[in-house]
Amino acid sequence: VPKKCQKAREHFGTVRTQLESLKTKFPADQYYRFHEHWRFVLQRLVFLAAFVVYLESETLVTREAVAEILGIEADRERGFHLDIEDYLSGVLILASELARLAVNSVTAGDYSRPLRISTFINELDSGFRLLNLKNDSLRKRYDGLKYDVKKIEEVVYDLSIRGLNKEAAVGAGGEK
């Protein structure tokens, strides 16, 4: 996994170059006029950066760190920046991918990872519950997070039913 993460980080150099080129294609004060052209791509890039950071350290990447990885600004006033909604959408894509990773980890015999993913996703869900999301695309993606939480809970429940979470708890430092 560390080798794959390092290789992924190398690809972010190409992304930075492409985003530098994009910055020159439109006036700085018209960011939101053209935002829809790159919104989806930025959300996917946030997901990729967040996924790499999660695989490396099992922590949530900050918006500022993603902006640094992508070579763009975090603050709106500084020009081409990472919009907060794009960041949050990318994080929600991460949650869906981690739900898949939990299932695949069990298949591969790693019974402790789903427990760690469950803790992470539950904390993420708690954070999103604090937000007052309107009825837009971000709200719809957040609604998908509920299903991801449920999917991971089912995996953890199946592990506990089969008695496999005891091995995982011992491997994770004895936490349950």
Disulfide bonds with the S-S distance in Angstrom:
none
